[in-house]
């Protein structure tokens, strides 16, 4: 616990403990924060967990509790923040919009399921053949997989 694992470009890593196995893709960074619990900063991983639940969090504090075989990656979610400033004398100023960038999880379920725990106690489940992700503000959403080849990169060398 408290360890950080970082893979360089062109290098993969395999971590095992009990019935849980994690394969980190190249250029991936994660922190081991507890038993069967990691925080994914960048990159992607393939997790295989038996009956024990495995928890992955992101920088926005969203969490995916997984059992089975699941591919998890981090994506950027950009949100434009716009508005205006008005004074009592009627002057209006419209500042340039700013873009807020969040890094959130994408979960692709090959077998088993993933429980997505988002902001304000929003929860959804993604089952085999589904993809779950977090929108801006931590809202979890699920949909059918467009590409069913979950974790095909694990066998590549």
C-alpha positions in Angstrom: 0.0 0.0 0.0 1.2 3.5 -0.8 3.2 2.3 -3.7 3.1 3.8 -7.2 3.5 1.7 -10.3 4.4 3.4 -13.6 5.0 1.6 -16.9 7.2 3.2 -19.6 6.3 3.3 -23.3 6.7 -0.2 -24.8 6.6 -1.9 -21.4 3.7 -3.7 -19.7 3.4 -5.0 -16.1 1.4 -7.8 -14.5 0.5 -7.6 -10.8 -1.2 -10.5 -9.0 -2.5 -11.1 -5.5 -4.8 -13.9 -4.5 -7.6 -14.3 -7.1 -6.9 -10.8 -8.5 -4.7 -10.1 -11.5 -4.0 -6.7 -13.1 -2.2 -6.2 -16.4 -1.0 -2.6 -16.9 -0.6 -1.4 -20.5 2.4 0.7 -21.6 2.5 4.3 -20.3 0.2 3.7 -17.4 0.4 5.1 -13.9 -1.5 4.0 -10.8 -1.2 4.1 -7.0 -1.9 1.1 -4.8 -4.1 2.7 -2.1 -5.3 -0.4 -0.2 -6.0 -4.1 -0.5 -7.7 -4.7 -3.9 -7.9 -0.9 -4.4 -5.9 1.3 -6.8 -6.2 4.8 -8.2 -5.6 5.1 -12.0 -4.0 8.3 -13.1 -3.4 7.6 -16.8 -3.3 4.7 -19.2 -5.3 1.5 -19.1 -5.4 -1.8 -17.3 -7.1 -5.2 -17.5 -8.4 -6.5 -14.2 -9.4 -10.1 -13.6 -11.0 -10.7 -10.2 -12.7 -13.8 -8.9 -15.3 -13.5 -6.2 -13.5 -10.6 -4.5 -14.4 -7.1 -5.5 -11.6 -4.9 -7.0 -11.9 -1.1 -6.8 -10.4 1.4 -9.2 -10.7 5.2 -8.6 -9.8 8.1 -10.8 -8.5 11.6 -10.1 -12.1 12.9 -9.8 -12.8 10.4 -7.1 -15.2 8.3 -9.2 -15.0 4.6 -8.5 -15.6 1.4 -10.3 -16.1 -1.7 -8.2 -15.4 -4.7 -10.5 -15.7 -8.5 -10.4 -14.9 -10.6 -13.4 -12.8 -9.5 -16.4 -12.8 -5.8 -17.1 -10.7 -3.3 -19.1 -10.4 0.2 -17.4 -8.9 3.3 -18.9 -8.8 7.0 -18.3 -10.2 9.6 -20.7 -10.4 13.4 -20.7 -13.8 15.0 -20.3 -13.8 18.6 -21.3 -16.6 21.0 -20.2 -16.9 24.6 -21.3 -17.7 27.1 -18.6 -19.4 30.2 -19.9 -21.3 33.1 -18.3 -21.6 36.8 -18.1 -21.0 39.5 -15.6 -23.5 42.3 -15.2 -23.4 45.4 -13.0 -26.2 47.3 -11.3 -25.7 50.1 -13.8 -26.4 47.8 -16.7 -22.9 47.1 -18.0 -22.4 43.6 -19.4 -19.2 41.8 -19.8 -18.9 38.4 -21.4 -15.6 36.9 -20.5 -13.9 34.2 -22.7 -15.2 30.7 -21.9 -12.9 28.5 -19.9 -12.5 24.8 -20.4 -12.5 22.5 -17.4 -10.8 19.2 -18.0 -11.6 16.1 -15.9 -9.9 12.7 -16.1 -12.4 10.0 -15.6 -12.7 6.2 -15.9 -14.0 4.2 -18.8 -14.9 0.6 -17.9 -15.4 -2.1 -20.6 -16.8 -5.3 -19.2 -15.9 -8.6 -20.8 -17.4 -10.8 -18.1 -18.8 -10.1 -14.7 -19.9 -6.6 -13.8 -18.8 -3.2 -12.7 -20.6 -0.9 -10.3 -19.9 2.7 -11.2 -20.0 5.0 -8.2 -20.2 8.7 -9.3 -20.7 12.1 -7.7 -23.6 12.7 -5.3 -24.1 8.9 -4.7 -25.1 8.2 -8.3 -24.7 4.5 -9.1 -25.0 2.4 -12.2 -24.0 -1.2 -13.1 -22.4 -2.2 -16.3 -22.6 -5.9 -17.1 -20.9 -8.2 -19.6 -20.9 -6.6 -23.1 -21.4 -3.1 -21.8 -19.3 0.0 -21.3 -19.6 2.4 -18.4 -18.1 5.8 -18.1 -18.3 9.0 -16.2 -19.5 12.3 -17.8 -18.7 15.8 -16.6 -19.4 16.2 -12.9 -19.2 12.5 -12.1 -22.4 11.3 -13.7 -22.2 7.6 -14.6 -23.6 6.3 -17.9 -23.7 2.9 -19.5 -24.1 1.6 -23.1 -23.6 -1.5 -25.2 -20.0 -2.1 -26.3 -19.3 -0.8 -29.9 -16.2 -3.0 -30.2 -16.5 -6.3 -28.3 -12.7 -7.0 -28.3 -12.2 -6.1 -24.6 -8.5 -6.4 -23.5 -7.3 -7.7 -26.9 -4.1 -5.7 -26.3 -3.1 -7.9 -23.3 -2.1 -10.8 -25.6 0.0 -8.4 -27.9 3.7 -8.3 -27.4 
